[in-house]
Amino acid sequence: MAVSRLFRATVLIASLALITPNNPLQASVAFGGIGYVVTVSLIPKLTESFIKIGLKGKDLSKPPPVLEIAESMGIVSAITYLSCMFGLIPFVFFKYLVSFTSIADDSSISQNYKAQYDSISDNNLFPHNKLAQYLSAILCLQSTTILGFLDDLFDIRWRHKFFLPAVASLPLLIVYYVDFSVTSIVVPGFVTDLPGGEFLLGELAWLIRLGNHIVTKITGFSFSTLASDYEVPTNPPKLLDLGVFYYGYMSAVSIFSPNSINILAGINGLEVGQSVVLAVIFLINDSCYLLSSHISEAAYDSHLFSVIFLIPFLGVSLGLLHYNWYPARVFVGDTYCYFSGMVFAIVGILGHFSKTLLIFLLPQVLNFVYSVPQLFGIVPCPRHRLPKFNKDNGLMYPSYGELKKKSVVSTILLSVLEKFGLIHLKRDAKTKEITEFSNMTLINLCLVWFGPLREDTLCIVILLSQLLIGISMIFVRHTVGPWMFGYDNLSWGVK
C-alpha cells in the first residue's frame, strides 16, 4: 500500500511539473498522468457506494465462494477523462484578449486576433477555430457516457440501444459539416484501370450526385463540398465526392465503434485492455505523422489533435485496468465500452482518418462479422455468450448454443464453418445431426483453436493478437496504401 501511494504521488508530482504553456503535447501527457492518479484513487473509495445502490454483480468465471463486486465503474474513468479534457483547454488553445476599441469592429477583431496569435514565438497552440471541434467532441462523449450509464441502470434491449451512439455523435457531425466538410474519397488507380472501371465510376458518381441533389432539395443544405484551399498533386488519383453519404458513413462509424468494444467483452480486463492496445496503436500511427518533416500543417494539426484526446484516455484507462485485470475487483459496465469506442470514433473523424480507423479495428470488425449469424437470428443466440468456466481446473472452455430448430441455411453455414476450423460442433451420436455449436465470438474461437485456457491467459492472447494486427495494419497503411492509391498522405494532404 505504501509503495502504491508513493508511486501515485510521484506520478502526480511529475505530471504537475510537466504542465507548461505553449506545449499542448506535454500538457496532454501531464493530464494523462493526473487522470491515471485520480482514477486509481477514486475507484476503491467509490466501490462500496456503487454496491449499496445495487450496481453490483458476481464474477461467474471464478471458483466459489464468489463475492459481489461493483459494476459500471467505467463511469469513474469517463468523468475523470471529461474533467481532464476541460482542464486542458487553456493549455491547448490560444488565449485571445479582446481590446476595448475593437469590440464593435469585426475587421479590427480579426486583425487584433492575428497580431496576437503571430506575436507568440514558436506558437504551438491551436487557434480558436479548432475549439468548436474540441467542444463538440466533449459534448459527444458526455452524451455517450450518459447513454452508457443508462444502459447499465436499465439494461436497455440490444435493438433499442444499437443506434443510440449515432444520436450522441450529432454534435460532432454538425461541426464537421460547418468546419471541414470534405466528403471526397480517393479511388484506387487499379479500379479505374479495370475494363469498364471508368464507366462504372462515372455511373456511381451520377447516382451519388442524384442522391445529394434530392437531400439538398428536401433540407436546403448542400453536402457536396470541398474546402477552397484543398489541393491535390498535378496527377492525382481520381476523387469521388460522396457528399451526404460520407456523413452516413461517419455516423455508421460512431455506431460501430462503441458497439464493437461492447461485443468483444466478457472476461476480466478485455474491454479496457483492448482499448489500451487500440490507443497505443493509434498513438503509433499519429507519431508517424508528427515525427515526419514531409507532411502538411493541416495533417500535423489533425494528428496532434488526435494525440491530445488519446493520451488522457490512456491514463484513465490504465487506472481502470488496474482494478479490472484478472482477478477483477470491479466491472467496467457498458458505460466504459460506449465511452471508449466513441473516443476512437472521435479521433478518427476529427483527425480525418475515419477510413484508417476501420483497419485498426480489424479484430472488432472480424468479431462482428463472425457474430452476424447469431446477432441476426440465422442460428440461435443466447443472451450471454461468455466462455464456460470449469471450477475443477480453473480453465475456460468454449460455451455452446443449442440448435433446436434446424434449417438448411443454418446447417450448411455451420458445416462450412466447421470445415474451415472456425467453429466446434457437437453431433447426435446416432443421427449425426448437429445439436450444439460453439458460440460465435473471437473469445470462444480462441478456445476452439488453442484449447482450454486460464482467463488471464485467454485475455493476453486476444490482446497480443490485437497489438500484432494493429502494428501490421500501420505497416500496410503506409506501404500497400500508397501502392494502391498512388500516394501516402504522410507526404500529400490538404494544405
URKA-V127899 format. One record per residue. N is the residue number from 1. RES is the residue in three letters. PHI is phi in whole degrees, -180 to 180 (none if undefined). PSI is psi in radians with two decimals (NA if undefined). D_FIRST is the distance of its C-alpha to the first C-alpha in Angstrom with 1 decimal. Layout:
BEGIN
n: <N:N>
res: <RES:RES>
phi: <PHI:PHI>
psi: <PSI:PSI>
d_first: <D_FIRST:D_FIRST>
END
This chain:
BEGIN
n: <1:2:3:4:5:6:7:8:9:10:11:12:13:14:15:16:17:18:19:20:21:22:23:24:25:26:27:28:29:30:31:32:33:34:35:36:37:38:39:40:41:42:43:44:45:46:47:48:49:50:51:52:53:54:55:56:57:58:59:60:61:62:63:64:65:66:67:68:69:70:71:72:73:74:75:76:77:78:79:80:81:82:83:84:85:86:87:88:89:90:91:92:93:94:95:96:97:98:99:100:101:102:103:104:105:106:107:108:109:110:111:112:113:114:115:116:117:118:119:120:121:122:123:124:125:126:127:128:129:130:131:132:133:134:135:136:137:138:139:140:141:142:143:144:145:146:147:148:149:150:151:152:153:154:155:156:157:158:159:160:161:162:163:164:165:166:167:168:169:170:171:172:173:174:175:176:177:178:179:180:181:182:183:184:185:186:187:188:189:190:191:192:193:194:195:196:197:198:199:200:201:202:203:204:205:206:207:208:209:210:211:212:213:214:215:216:217:218:219:220:221:222:223:224:225:226:227:228:229:230:231:232:233:234:235:236:237:238:239:240:241:242:243:244:245:246:247:248:249:250:251:252:253:254:255:256:257:258:259:260:261:262:263:264:265:266:267:268:269:270:271:272:273:274:275:276:277:278:279:280:281:282:283:284:285:286:287:288:289:290:291:292:293:294:295:296:297:298:299:300:301:302:303:304:305:306:307:308:309:310:311:312:313:314:315:316:317:318:319:320:321:322:323:324:325:326:327:328:329:330:331:332:333:334:335:336:337:338:339:340:341:342:343:344:345:346:347:348:349:350:351:352:353:354:355:356:357:358:359:360:361:362:363:364:365:366:367:368:369:370:371:372:373:374:375:376:377:378:379:380:381:382:383:384:385:386:387:388:389:390:391:392:393:394:395:396:397:398:399:400:401:402:403:404:405:406:407:408:409:410:411:412:413:414:415:416:417:418:419:420:421:422:423:424:425:426:427:428:429:430:431:432:433:434:435:436:437:438:439:440:441:442:443:444:445:446:447:448:449:450:451:452:453:454:455:456:457:458:459:460:461:462:463:464:465:466:467:468:469:470:471:472:473:474:475:476:477:478:479:480:481:482:483:484:485:486:487:488:489:490:491:492:493:494:495>
res: <MET:ALA:VAL:SER:ARG:LEU:PHE:ARG:ALA:THR:VAL:LEU:ILE:ALA:SER:LEU:ALA:LEU:ILE:THR:PRO:ASN:ASN:PRO:LEU:GLN:ALA:SER:VAL:ALA:PHE:GLY:GLY:ILE:GLY:TYR:VAL:VAL:THR:VAL:SER:LEU:ILE:PRO:LYS:LEU:THR:GLU:SER:PHE:ILE:LYS:ILE:GLY:LEU:LYS:GLY:LYS:ASP:LEU:SER:LYS:PRO:PRO:PRO:VAL:LEU:GLU:ILE:ALA:GLU:SER:MET:GLY:ILE:VAL:SER:ALA:ILE:THR:TYR:LEU:SER:CYS:MET:PHE:GLY:LEU:ILE:PRO:PHE:VAL:PHE:PHE:LYS:TYR:LEU:VAL:SER:PHE:THR:SER:ILE:ALA:ASP:ASP:SER:SER:ILE:SER:GLN:ASN:TYR:LYS:ALA:GLN:TYR:ASP:SER:ILE:SER:ASP:ASN:ASN:LEU:PHE:PRO:HIS:ASN:LYS:LEU:ALA:GLN:TYR:LEU:SER:ALA:ILE:LEU:CYS:LEU:GLN:SER:THR:THR:ILE:LEU:GLY:PHE:LEU:ASP:ASP:LEU:PHE:ASP:ILE:ARG:TRP:ARG:HIS:LYS:PHE:PHE:LEU:PRO:ALA:VAL:ALA:SER:LEU:PRO:LEU:LEU:ILE:VAL:TYR:TYR:VAL:ASP:PHE:SER:VAL:THR:SER:ILE:VAL:VAL:PRO:GLY:PHE:VAL:THR:ASP:LEU:PRO:GLY:GLY:GLU:PHE:LEU:LEU:GLY:GLU:LEU:ALA:TRP:LEU:ILE:ARG:LEU:GLY:ASN:HIS:ILE:VAL:THR:LYS:ILE:THR:GLY:PHE:SER:PHE:SER:THR:LEU:ALA:SER:ASP:TYR:GLU:VAL:PRO:THR:ASN:PRO:PRO:LYS:LEU:LEU:ASP:LEU:GLY:VAL:PHE:TYR:TYR:GLY:TYR:MET:SER:ALA:VAL:SER:ILE:PHE:SER:PRO:ASN:SER:ILE:ASN:ILE:LEU:ALA:GLY:ILE:ASN:GLY:LEU:GLU:VAL:GLY:GLN:SER:VAL:VAL:LEU:ALA:VAL:ILE:PHE:LEU:ILE:ASN:ASP:SER:CYS:TYR:LEU:LEU:SER:SER:HIS:ILE:SER:GLU:ALA:ALA:TYR:ASP:SER:HIS:LEU:PHE:SER:VAL:ILE:PHE:LEU:ILE:PRO:PHE:LEU:GLY:VAL:SER:LEU:GLY:LEU:LEU:HIS:TYR:ASN:TRP:TYR:PRO:ALA:ARG:VAL:PHE:VAL:GLY:ASP:THR:TYR:CYS:TYR:PHE:SER:GLY:MET:VAL:PHE:ALA:ILE:VAL:GLY:ILE:LEU:GLY:HIS:PHE:SER:LYS:THR:LEU:LEU:ILE:PHE:LEU:LEU:PRO:GLN:VAL:LEU:ASN:PHE:VAL:TYR:SER:VAL:PRO:GLN:LEU:PHE:GLY:ILE:VAL:PRO:CYS:PRO:ARG:HIS:ARG:LEU:PRO:LYS:PHE:ASN:LYS:ASP:ASN:GLY:LEU:MET:TYR:PRO:SER:TYR:GLY:GLU:LEU:LYS:LYS:LYS:SER:VAL:VAL:SER:THR:ILE:LEU:LEU:SER:VAL:LEU:GLU:LYS:PHE:GLY:LEU:ILE:HIS:LEU:LYS:ARG:ASP:ALA:LYS:THR:LYS:GLU:ILE:THR:GLU:PHE:SER:ASN:MET:THR:LEU:ILE:ASN:LEU:CYS:LEU:VAL:TRP:PHE:GLY:PRO:LEU:ARG:GLU:ASP:THR:LEU:CYS:ILE:VAL:ILE:LEU:LEU:SER:GLN:LEU:LEU:ILE:GLY:ILE:SER:MET:ILE:PHE:VAL:ARG:HIS:THR:VAL:GLY:PRO:TRP:MET:PHE:GLY:TYR:ASP:ASN:LEU:SER:TRP:GLY:VAL:LYS>
phi: <none:-65:-65:-63:-65:-63:-64:-63:-62:-65:-63:-64:-64:-64:-66:-63:-70:-76:-68:-137:-70:62:-148:-58:-65:-67:-64:-64:-62:-61:-71:-63:-65:-63:-60:-62:-64:-63:-63:-63:-80:-78:-56:-65:-76:-103:-59:-64:-64:-66:-65:-63:-92:96:-85:-150:-166:-106:-85:-76:-101:-130:-70:-69:-78:-105:-89:-78:-126:-68:-108:62:-74:-62:-63:-66:-63:-64:-69:-61:-62:-61:-64:-63:-68:-66:-65:-73:-52:-65:-96:-111:-112:-67:-89:-99:-101:-79:-81:-62:-75:-107:-60:-101:-124:-61:-65:-67:-61:-63:-65:-64:-61:-62:-64:-68:-65:-75:-75:-82:-73:51:-71:-110:-82:-78:-71:-67:-69:-89:-65:-62:-62:-60:-68:-65:-66:-65:-61:-62:-69:-62:-63:-65:-62:-62:-63:-64:-68:-63:-64:-64:-76:-113:50:-62:-64:-57:-68:-87:-95:-59:-95:-60:-59:-64:-66:-65:-85:-56:-57:-65:-70:-66:-67:-61:-63:-75:-95:-120:67:-78:-125:-92:-123:-89:-90:-56:-59:-68:-68:-75:-79:-69:-57:82:-63:-63:-63:-63:-65:-64:-66:-64:-62:-65:-63:-66:-62:-63:-61:-65:-64:-64:-63:-65:-62:-77:-98:85:-103:-100:-102:-87:-134:-130:-60:-65:-98:-77:-117:-124:-61:-60:-120:-82:-62:-70:-104:-120:-85:-81:59:-64:-69:-69:-67:-62:-64:-65:-64:-64:-63:-69:-80:-69:-59:-65:-69:-67:-67:-69:-76:-88:-155:127:-126:-54:86:-74:-61:-73:-60:-67:-69:-64:-63:-63:-61:-63:-62:-62:-67:-63:-63:-61:-64:-57:-83:-67:-92:-91:-100:-117:-111:-73:-63:-65:-66:-61:-63:-63:-78:-66:-59:-62:-62:-63:-80:-82:-65:-61:-62:-63:-64:-69:-71:-64:-63:-71:-62:-55:-102:-98:-70:-59:-78:-64:-102:-146:-103:-85:77:-67:-55:-68:-60:-67:-61:-66:-62:-71:-59:-68:-63:-64:-68:-68:-78:-75:-82:60:-136:-66:-78:-63:-51:-67:-73:-75:-93:-56:-59:-68:-64:-63:-64:-66:-61:-63:-83:-52:-57:-83:-63:-104:77:-68:-127:-58:-128:-67:-61:-121:-114:-65:-63:-92:-96:-101:-70:-73:-116:74:-106:-98:-123:-61:-91:-126:-101:-98:-94:-80:-103:-90:-134:-62:-64:-65:-65:-64:-60:-65:-67:-65:-62:-65:-61:-93:72:-101:-163:-116:-113:-113:-121:-66:-63:-92:-87:64:-81:-70:-111:-142:-143:-67:-60:-90:-135:-64:-63:-67:-64:-60:-72:-66:-77:-104:84:-59:-137:-67:-61:-68:-65:-60:-64:-63:-59:-67:-68:-65:-62:-60:-66:-65:-65:-62:-65:-66:-70:-63:-62:-63:-58:-106:-124:-69:-56:-60:-66:-76:-100:94:-164:-125:-74:-69:-125:-141:-177:-68:-68>
psi: <-0.75:-0.69:-0.71:-0.76:-0.70:-0.71:-0.77:-0.75:-0.69:-0.78:-0.74:-0.80:-0.75:-0.66:-0.79:-0.61:-0.43:-0.39:2.01:2.65:2.71:0.54:1.36:-0.66:-0.78:-0.68:-0.65:-0.72:-0.73:-0.81:-0.46:-0.74:-0.73:-0.75:-0.69:-0.85:-0.77:-0.78:-0.83:-0.57:-0.62:-0.67:-0.88:-0.45:-0.40:-0.20:-0.76:-0.66:-0.69:-0.71:-0.67:-0.59:0.15:0.02:1.38:2.84:2.94:2.46:1.82:-0.06:0.51:2.63:2.61:2.73:2.43:2.12:2.69:2.43:2.82:2.45:2.97:0.46:-0.09:-0.39:-0.55:-0.81:-0.74:-0.81:-0.67:-0.74:-0.83:-0.68:-0.72:-0.71:-0.60:-0.75:-0.44:-0.40:-0.83:-0.36:-0.12:-0.55:2.56:2.32:2.04:2.16:1.98:2.22:2.65:-0.64:-0.28:0.13:-0.70:0.16:1.89:-0.71:-0.66:-0.67:-0.79:-0.77:-0.73:-0.74:-0.84:-0.71:-0.73:-0.72:-0.72:-0.31:-0.30:2.13:2.41:0.94:2.05:0.07:2.66:2.45:2.97:-0.37:-0.20:-0.27:-0.61:-0.73:-0.80:-0.86:-0.61:-0.63:-0.74:-0.74:-0.71:-0.76:-0.64:-0.80:-0.74:-0.72:-0.75:-0.77:-0.73:-0.71:-0.65:-0.64:-0.71:-0.63:-0.73:-0.01:1.03:2.43:2.59:-0.79:-0.35:-0.58:-0.14:-0.71:0.01:-0.67:-0.49:-0.65:-0.75:-0.46:-0.07:-0.76:-0.66:-0.80:-0.61:-0.76:-0.63:-0.72:-0.77:-0.67:-0.65:-1.12:0.28:2.15:0.31:2.57:2.69:2.28:2.15:2.49:-0.61:-0.40:-0.82:-0.36:-0.30:2.63:2.17:0.02:-0.77:-0.74:-0.83:-0.67:-0.70:-0.73:-0.70:-0.73:-0.67:-0.76:-0.70:-0.74:-0.67:-0.81:-0.75:-0.65:-0.74:-0.79:-0.70:-0.70:-0.67:-0.79:-0.44:-0.02:2.43:2.15:-0.22:1.44:2.60:2.46:2.53:-0.46:0.30:2.07:2.52:2.79:2.96:-0.73:1.24:2.80:2.83:2.51:2.47:2.02:1.93:-0.33:-2.25:-0.43:-0.44:-0.61:-0.62:-0.68:-0.80:-0.64:-0.69:-0.66:-0.73:-0.42:-0.80:-0.76:-0.89:-0.72:-0.53:-0.64:-0.66:-0.57:-0.71:1.34:2.98:-0.11:2.71:2.21:-0.12:-0.77:-0.86:-0.68:-0.79:-0.56:-0.69:-0.79:-0.75:-0.71:-0.71:-0.74:-0.79:-0.70:-0.65:-0.78:-0.76:-0.65:-0.57:-0.61:-0.79:-0.48:-0.03:2.51:0.14:0.38:2.81:2.83:-0.67:-0.73:-0.69:-0.83:-0.69:-0.76:-0.48:-0.68:-0.75:-0.79:-0.71:-0.56:-0.55:-0.66:-0.83:-0.60:-0.72:-0.67:-0.88:-0.53:-0.68:-0.63:-0.72:-0.67:-0.53:-0.59:-0.28:-0.18:2.73:2.33:2.25:2.39:-0.22:2.75:2.55:-0.51:3.00:-0.39:-0.86:-0.68:-0.80:-0.77:-0.87:-0.74:-0.65:-0.54:-0.77:-0.67:-0.70:-0.85:-0.54:-0.69:-0.88:-0.46:-0.04:0.70:0.81:-0.45:-0.69:-0.56:-0.74:-0.60:-0.45:-0.43:0.40:-0.79:-0.67:-0.67:-0.80:-0.68:-0.69:-0.82:-0.74:-0.57:-0.21:-0.80:-0.60:-0.71:-0.57:0.25:0.26:-0.67:2.76:2.51:1.87:2.81:-0.69:2.27:0.50:2.62:2.76:2.30:2.28:1.90:-0.28:-0.71:-0.04:0.32:2.76:2.40:2.75:2.46:2.76:2.55:2.58:2.22:1.50:-0.86:1.91:2.51:2.88:-0.74:-0.85:-0.69:-0.80:-0.78:-0.86:-0.64:-0.70:-0.77:-0.66:-0.68:-0.60:0.17:0.44:0.10:2.74:2.25:2.57:2.34:2.69:2.33:-0.53:-0.93:-0.27:0.28:2.63:2.25:-0.64:2.75:2.57:2.39:2.51:1.37:2.74:-0.49:-0.87:-0.61:-0.67:-0.68:-0.55:-0.73:-0.79:-0.07:-3.14:2.40:2.72:2.70:-0.77:-0.63:-0.73:-0.76:-0.74:-0.71:-0.79:-0.73:-0.67:-0.67:-0.75:-0.77:-0.82:-0.73:-0.74:-0.80:-0.70:-0.58:-0.55:-0.77:-0.78:-0.74:-0.65:0.16:-1.05:-0.61:-0.95:-0.60:-0.68:-0.72:-0.18:-0.11:2.93:2.36:0.17:-0.39:-0.03:2.40:-2.99:2.68:NA>
d_first: <0.0:3.8:5.5:5.1:6.3:8.6:9.9:10.7:12.3:14.2:15.4:16.5:18.4:20.0:21.1:22.6:24.4:25.8:27.7:31.3:34.6:36.9:34.3:33.4:31.7:29.4:28.7:27.9:25.3:23.8:23.7:22.3:19.2:19.2:19.7:16.7:14.3:16.1:16.2:12.5:11.9:15.0:15.0:12.6:14.4:17.7:17.7:19.0:21.7:22.8:23.1:25.2:27.7:28.2:26.3:25.0:26.0:25.7:24.9:28.2:27.2:25.1:26.5:27.0:25.7:24.4:22.4:22.9:20.5:20.9:23.6:24.7:21.3:23.1:24.6:21.3:21.5:25.3:25.2:22.6:24.9:28.0:26.7:25.8:29.3:30.9:29.1:30.4:34.0:34.9:33.5:35.3:38.7:41.4:42.0:45.7:47.3:50.5:53.4:55.6:58.7:57.5:56.2:59.3:60.2:58.5:59.9:58.7:55.2:55.1:56.5:54.1:51.1:52.2:52.9:49.4:47.7:49.8:49.3:45.6:45.6:43.9:43.0:40.2:39.7:40.9:44.1:44.4:46.0:42.7:41.1:42.9:41.4:37.9:38.2:39.9:37.0:34.6:37.0:37.3:33.5:33.4:36.2:34.6:31.3:33.3:35.4:32.4:30.8:34.3:34.5:31.2:32.7:36.2:36.1:38.9:41.3:41.1:44.6:44.0:40.7:41.7:43.5:41.3:39.5:43.0:43.4:40.1:41.2:44.4:43.3:42.3:45.7:47.7:46.2:46.8:50.4:50.9:49.1:49.5:51.6:52.2:53.0:54.7:53.6:55.0:57.2:56.8:60.0:60.6:60.9:63.9:65.3:65.7:69.2:69.3:65.9:67.4:69.3:66.3:64.2:66.9:67.2:63.5:63.5:66.5:64.7:61.6:63.9:65.6:62.3:61.2:64.7:64.5:61.0:62.3:65.4:63.3:60.5:62.1:59.2:59.7:56.9:58.8:57.7:56.8:55.6:58.6:56.8:55.8:57.3:57.8:59.3:63.0:63.0:60.0:59.5:60.8:58.7:58.7:57.9:56.3:56.4:55.1:54.2:51.5:49.9:50.1:48.3:45.5:45.3:45.1:42.2:40.3:41.0:40.2:37.0:34.9:36.6:36.1:32.3:32.7:35.1:33.0:30.1:29.1:26.5:22.7:21.9:25.6:26.3:23.5:23.8:27.5:27.1:24.8:27.3:30.2:28.7:28.5:32.1:33.3:31.7:33.4:36.7:36.3:35.7:39.1:40.8:38.9:39.4:43.1:45.9:48.4:47.2:48.5:46.8:46.5:44.7:42.3:41.5:41.1:38.5:36.7:36.6:35.1:32.3:31.5:30.9:29.0:26.3:24.7:25.1:23.3:20.4:20.0:20.8:18.0:15.6:17.3:17.5:13.8:14.3:17.9:17.8:18.8:18.0:18.0:16.0:18.4:21.9:23.1:26.6:29.9:28.7:26.6:29.4:32.0:30.0:29.1:32.6:34.2:32.2:33.9:37.2:37.0:36.3:39.1:41.6:40.9:40.3:43.7:42.7:42.7:44.8:42.4:39.6:41.2:41.2:37.5:37.1:39.4:37.1:36.8:40.6:41.3:39.2:41.1:44.5:43.6:42.7:45.9:48.0:45.6:44.8:48.5:49.7:51.6:49.8:47.9:44.3:42.1:39.7:36.7:37.0:33.6:33.8:34.2:31.5:32.8:30.7:32.6:31.4:28.5:30.4:31.5:35.3:37.5:38.4:42.1:44.4:47.6:50.9:53.1:55.6:56.7:58.4:60.0:57.5:54.4:55.9:56.9:53.6:51.5:53.9:53.7:49.9:50.1:52.5:50.2:47.2:45.4:45.3:45.6:48.3:49.2:53.0:55.3:56.6:60.2:60.6:58.1:57.1:53.6:51.7:48.1:46.3:42.7:41.2:41.6:38.2:36.8:34.1:36.8:38.9:36.2:36.2:40.0:40.0:37.3:37.3:34.5:31.0:27.4:26.0:23.5:26.4:28.7:26.5:26.2:30.0:30.7:28.4:29.8:33.3:32.5:31.5:34.5:36.9:35.6:36.0:39.4:40.4:39.7:42.1:44.6:44.4:45.4:47.9:49.6:49.3:51.6:53.9:54.4:54.5:56.1:53.3:49.6:48.4:46.4:49.9:51.6:50.6:51.5:52.6>
END
